Amino acid sequence: MSARVIVADDQSVVREGIVMLLGLLPGIEVVGAARDGEEAVALVAELAPDVVLMDLRMPRCDGVEATRRIRRHHPGTQVVVLTTFADDDSLFPALRAGARGYLTKDAGGDEIVRAIEAVLSGEAGLSPAIQRRLLEQVTTGPLPSAGGAEAELPDGMTPREAEVLVLIAEGMSNTEIARRLHISQATVKSHINNLFAKAGLRDRAQAVRYAYVRGLAQPPGTSFT
């Protein structure tokens, strides 16, 4: 493999560390580094790399929008996301924007090389944890309602927020919810704050009652009919 790569990350220490690591890996030539999505898009237009290693949370233009622009205007360049975040709200928008690979920043050099090789071969370069999450999403399917049909979520709630709400109703703590959904506790708190605001809830007790009343969860000792 011979791959020309651009690294996009807004944190200087992280960006420089990734560039240094890639310089030690066989078959990879780092041809540029970008501080945000705008720079990444501009460098792709100038240098036509094979792959961009793309962070997601960046100023001016985030990784999802940069990925969308790159894939639209420069289809010969593949994007592998390299980020701290593995939650659904980060993963699925990135994949929908056209990213062919998704790794978290605890990935080692060998895993990065495999992901780059995969996307250059027309395959998906996904970490094992991301593959498991995608499989769970496919096998779990849409959130069911009390009557067994697909639920129309109330108050503008997202499917992920509804999923968190159901787990709250089951009595799970933030730590347990994070472990179940393979996301960080900070992400769990963010989802809880959002759904509380949308539904006008003050605390977890109100959230549990709301889940029961709206048919998103069932009280103990009852069953859906």
C-alpha positions in Angstrom: 0.0 0.0 0.0 1.0 3.6 -0.7 -1.3 6.2 0.6 -1.1 10.0 0.6 -2.8 11.2 3.8 -4.0 14.5 5.3 -4.6 14.8 9.0 -7.4 17.1 10.3 -7.6 17.9 14.0 -8.0 21.2 15.8 -5.7 20.3 18.8 -2.1 21.0 17.9 -0.6 18.3 20.2 -3.0 15.7 19.0 -2.5 16.6 15.3 1.3 16.6 15.6 1.2 13.3 17.5 -0.9 11.7 14.7 1.4 13.1 12.0 4.4 11.7 13.9 2.8 8.3 14.3 1.8 8.1 10.7 5.4 9.0 9.7 6.5 5.8 11.3 4.0 3.5 9.5 4.9 1.7 6.3 3.2 2.9 3.1 1.9 6.2 4.4 3.0 9.6 3.4 1.5 12.6 5.3 1.1 15.4 2.7 -0.7 17.9 4.9 -2.3 18.8 8.2 -5.4 20.9 8.8 -6.5 22.8 11.9 -10.2 22.6 11.1 -12.7 21.4 8.4 -12.2 24.5 6.2 -8.5 23.9 6.0 -9.1 20.2 5.4 -11.4 20.9 2.4 -8.9 23.4 1.0 -6.0 21.0 1.3 -7.9 18.2 -0.4 -8.6 20.5 -3.3 -4.9 21.5 -3.5 -3.2 18.2 -2.8 -5.7 15.5 -3.9 -4.7 13.0 -1.1 -5.9 9.4 -1.0 -7.3 9.6 2.5 -8.2 12.2 5.1 -8.0 11.3 8.8 -10.8 13.5 10.1 -11.5 14.7 13.6 -15.2 15.6 14.2 -15.4 18.4 16.7 -13.6 21.3 15.1 -14.2 25.0 14.8 -15.5 26.9 11.7 -16.4 23.7 9.9 -16.8 20.4 11.8 -15.7 17.0 10.5 -19.1 15.9 9.3 -19.6 19.0 7.1 -16.0 18.7 5.9 -16.5 15.1 5.0 -19.7 15.9 3.1 -17.9 18.6 1.0 -14.9 16.4 0.3 -17.0 13.4 -0.8 -19.2 15.6 -2.9 -16.4 17.5 -4.7 -13.5 15.2 -4.5 -14.8 11.6 -4.6 -11.4 10.2 -5.2 -10.4 11.1 -1.6 -11.7 8.7 1.1 -12.4 9.9 4.7 -11.6 7.9 7.9 -12.9 9.5 11.0 -10.5 9.5 13.9 -12.2 10.9 17.0 -12.7 10.7 20.7 -16.4 10.1 20.3 -18.2 6.8 19.5 -21.8 7.8 20.3 -24.5 7.5 17.8 -24.9 11.2 17.4 -21.3 11.4 16.2 -21.1 8.0 14.3 -24.2 8.0 12.1 -24.0 11.6 10.8 -20.3 11.0 9.8 -21.2 7.8 8.0 -24.1 9.4 6.2 -21.8 12.3 5.1 -19.6 9.7 3.3 -17.0 8.6 5.8 -15.8 5.1 4.9 -13.9 4.5 8.1 -14.4 5.3 11.8 -11.8 4.9 14.5 -11.5 6.3 18.0 -8.3 7.9 19.1 -7.2 5.0 21.2 -6.6 3.1 18.0 -3.0 1.9 17.5 -0.9 2.3 14.4 -1.8 -1.1 13.0 -5.5 -0.4 13.3 -5.1 2.9 11.4 -3.1 1.2 8.7 -5.8 -1.5 8.3 -8.5 1.2 8.1 -6.7 3.1 5.4 -6.0 -0.1 3.5 -9.7 -1.0 3.8 -11.1 2.2 2.5 -8.6 2.3 -0.4 -9.8 -1.2 -1.3 -13.4 0.0 -1.4 -14.3 -1.6 2.0 -15.3 -0.1 5.3 -12.5 0.7 7.8 -14.3 0.4 11.1 -13.0 -0.4 14.6 -14.5 -3.5 16.3 -16.4 -1.4 18.7 -18.0 0.6 15.9 -18.8 -2.6 14.0 -20.6 -3.9 17.1 -22.6 -0.7 17.5 -23.7 -0.8 13.8 -24.8 -4.5 14.3 -26.8 -3.6 17.4 -28.5 -0.8 15.5 -29.5 -3.2 12.7 -30.6 -6.0 14.9 -32.4 -3.8 17.5 -34.4 -1.8 14.9 -36.8 1.0 15.7 -38.0 1.7 19.2 -41.3 -0.1 19.8 -44.3 1.5 21.3 -46.6 0.0 24.0 -48.8 -1.5 21.3 -45.9 -3.1 19.4 -45.8 -0.6 16.5 -43.1 1.8 15.7 -43.3 4.8 18.0 -43.8 8.3 16.9 -41.6 10.0 19.5 -43.1 12.9 21.5 -41.9 16.5 22.0 -39.3 16.3 19.2 -37.3 13.7 21.0 -34.6 11.8 19.0 -34.5 8.0 19.0 -31.3 8.1 21.1 -32.9 10.4 23.7 -35.9 8.1 23.8 -33.6 5.2 24.3 -31.9 6.9 27.3 -35.3 7.8 28.7 -36.4 4.1 28.6 -33.2 3.1 30.4 -33.9 5.8 33.1 -37.4 4.2 33.5 -35.7 0.9 34.0 -33.8 2.4 36.9 -30.4 2.6 35.4 -27.8 5.1 36.5 -25.9 7.3 34.1 -22.9 5.0 34.4 -25.0 1.9 33.6 -26.6 3.7 30.6 -23.2 4.7 29.2 -22.0 1.1 29.5 -25.2 -0.3 27.9 -25.1 2.2 24.9 -21.3 2.3 24.5 -21.2 6.1 25.0 -19.5 8.3 27.5 -21.2 9.5 30.7 -20.9 13.1 29.4 -22.9 12.1 26.3 -25.5 10.5 28.6 -25.8 13.7 30.6 -26.2 15.7 27.4 -29.0 13.4 26.1 -30.7 13.7 29.5 -30.5 17.5 29.6 -31.9 17.6 26.1 -34.9 15.3 26.7 -35.6 17.0 30.0 -35.8 20.4 28.2 -37.9 19.1 25.4 -40.4 17.3 27.7 -40.4 20.0 30.5 -39.1 17.5 33.1 -37.4 18.5 36.3 -36.0 15.2 37.6 -35.7 11.5 37.0 -38.9 10.7 38.9 -40.9 12.9 36.4 -39.0 11.3 33.6 -40.0 7.8 34.7 -43.7 8.9 34.9 -43.4 10.6 31.5 -42.1 7.4 29.9 -45.0 5.4 31.4 -47.7 7.9 30.3 -46.3 8.2 26.8 -46.1 4.5 26.4 -42.3 4.4 25.9 -41.8 2.1 28.9 -44.0 -0.1 31.1 -44.4 0.1 34.9 -43.1 -2.9 36.8 -45.6 -5.8 37.1 -47.5 -4.8 33.9 -47.2 -6.1 30.3 -48.0 -4.6 26.9 -51.1 -5.9 25.3 
